[in-house]
Structure formats: C-alpha cells, structure tokens
Amino acid sequence: MRQLPVRFDSRDPRVLDDPYPVYAELRAAGRLARGSAGQWVVSHHADVSRLLKDHRLGHEYPPEYHEFSNGTGPANDFLQRIVLDRDPPAHTFWRRIMHQSFSPRLMRRLYDYVAGQVDGLMAGALERGRFDVVGDLAFPLPVTVVCELIGIPEVDREAVRPHAVQLAKAFALYVPPEEREGAHAAVTWLRDYVNALVDERASRPADDLIGNLLAAQRETPGLDRETLIDNVVFLFFAGFETTTNLISTTWSALLTRPEQLRKLRERPELAESTVEEMLRYDAPIQATARYVREPVAIDGRTIRPGRILVLLLGAANHDPARFDRPEELDITRDPNPHVSFGGGPHHCLGAALARVEGRAVADWLARAAEAPRLAGRMIRRPSVTFRAYQSIPVALRPGE
C-alpha cells in the first residue's frame, strides 16, 4: 500500500519560529507533502526551480481561492487585479509598463543615491550610539527609495507606513480570521490615498511610475483606473517588504555569526556575495504558490487542475542535494543558485532594486569604523510567508 504524503501546516508554531528543521523533515519524507485544503507542497530545489518556470502552472487564482484565504472584502479583488496574480496577456502588459521604472540597468544606476541614503540614516544612528535595525534602517531605506520611484511625497510617508505593514497580511498562504479586517482596511485606505495622488499627478506629469502608468492609460483607453490604482498600491508594498526583510536578516545573521561579519570587513569585495548568501540562507519570502491549470506529475502522483502548488523557496534554498553545507552561512558561497526571487514570467520585478539596497547596506557594514554588536533580544514578526523582524537592537560604539 502506497504511503500517504506527510502534511505541512504553515501555522505550526515551529514553522513560525524556525522553519528550516521542518523543511528538512519534509524533504526527507518525500518530494510532495499535503498542505491545507486543495494544496500540495513542494520542498526540493530541483522541483521548485523547475515548477517556477512550468507553463502548466499559473498565478491567476479563482475568486473562491482568495475568499478562502482572506475572507470577504476589498483585498480579494485587489489581489485579482495586481500584476503578481495575473497571467498573460494581462501580466505581460503590466510587467512591460512597470519594467520602465524597475529595469535592472536603471536600478544599478541608483546605487550612489541608495548608498547616500544609507549613510544618512546611519549617521544619526552613529551619533546616538544605538539604533534599531528595523525601525531606523531596514524599513525607512526601502520605503524612501520606492516612494521616490513611484512618486509618493515625503510628507505622506509616515502616514502610509502602518497601512502598508497591514497589507502584508493579505499575501499570506492563509490569513487567520482575526487578521483579515486589518488587511481589507489597509487596501481601502491605500486605494483612497493613491486615487487622490493619481488625480493630483494627472495635472502635473512627472518621470516616475505613476507618470508612466498615466501615459500608458492615455495610449490604452481600455486600461481601467481601478487596475492602475491597485497596481500602484502593490508596487509600493512590493518595493519595500522584500528589502526590509533582506536587510533585517542580513544584520541578524551577521551579528550572531561574528566570524562572517569579520570576513566581510576584512574582504569588502564580498558585499555582493553576502547579499546573495543572505537571500539563500534566510529568504525574505519563504513561499510562493501556483495554480494548476493542466495536470502535473510529481513523484508518480498527478496533481489535478484546480489545485494549488505551494513552492517552499526557503526549503529549496536549504536542500543538501543542491547546496553544500546548506545550514551554514557562508558569504563566499559561489555558485549560489537560490530561488528567492522566484523564476519564469513571475520572477520578482523588484529583484534588482532589492540587490542594490542590500549591497549598499553590506558595503556600509564592511567599512564601518567599529563592528556593530547586538544590544538586546531580537524580536521576529510572526509570518509564514515572510521572514521578518519587529526589532533588532544594536550598539554601534564600544561600551554602549
């Protein structure tokens, strides 16, 4: 009799605390695990990397899926409009427009600006002698950068911040009932804000994302305003969430592994590979999902259309079949074929931007006059989808 696959419970406290031992159990048990209703879970690197590019899988889900995950409310039709959850041709159309503002070449040209922002934020931290990585660097840096790219005025950024944090809940594999109201309320507030901003910008064109979208709307009469607004909201969120988590996990890992921080400071040229290793070691986004449009065979089992495949990026990045010593942090690791930015048509639009910001932070750590030290208990922000922190207290001067 064939053994039934093991079950992966994304809400298991062990997963929220440290998912990697659970991922190891999944990989050891087989290539396929059961998830929640209608879900199958994949944890091996070879399978995840292949399925990310499989044309039989889509990213456009039926309304029932969003209702199951989020309950009823505005977050559901928001998720059905954004580029992340659309398949071609709509996905191709929106990605082409957004690529103008997030192309890798443009992002690389931003390095000096981003490095200047890091220096400015850290100058205040150095003066105080102590700072919190999340509140004083990992959040304000990417928010500032993405607001500049999109066209959100500096005066509004603090007001937008709490709603953007609440919006993160809508992207979980499953949103607990007690958290759904916050996600739906965040969508409503951010839609109203962006709607007013678009109205204002229509009379004052500018060379930013909103300007590019408005120009595309003038050339494409069928491009409806609701979809335009929701995609601006999404790009604001996507432009900081991944990078905030990447910066936070970079500091947490290096502060708790001083030999790796010392190596970076001795060899500043390792800044780029440090970013890639942090993307692998503690992926900012732990999982992505795909909707099965045509039958897919995995390990002798056929996954029928209408099911959801959960691809555990974090588990794939720790697969010993692909990585030597996967549980160790090694900032010299090369090659490093992690899957943290996904793959195929839905490869993360903001990957180049995240790398630039991560590199600027790693460069600062490499050349800081004093090696920073952990100055208290790190507090995680519990999430299955994201590896995030609420607080990382740090001392920047001896004796602080």
Secondary structure, DSSP 8 states (H G I E B T S, - for coil): ------B--TT-HHHHH-HHHHHHHHHHH-S-EE-STTEEEE--HHHHHHHTT-TTEES---HHHHHHHH-SSHHHHHHHHSGGG--TTHHHHHHHHHHHHH-HHHHHHTHHHHHHHHHHHHHHHHHHSEEEHIIIIITHHHHHHHHHHHT--GGGHHHHHHHHHHHGGGGSSS--HHHHHHHHHHHHHHHHHHHHHHHHHHSS--SSHHHHHHHHHHH-TT--HHHHHHHHHHHHHHHHHHHHHHHHHHHHHHHH-HHHHHHHHH-GGGHHHHHHHHHHHT-SB-EEEEEE-S-EEETTEEE-TT-EEEEEHHHHTT-TTTSSSTTS--TT--S----TT--GGGS-TTHHHHHHHHHHHHHHHHH-SS--EE-S--EEE--SSB-EEEE-EEE-STT-
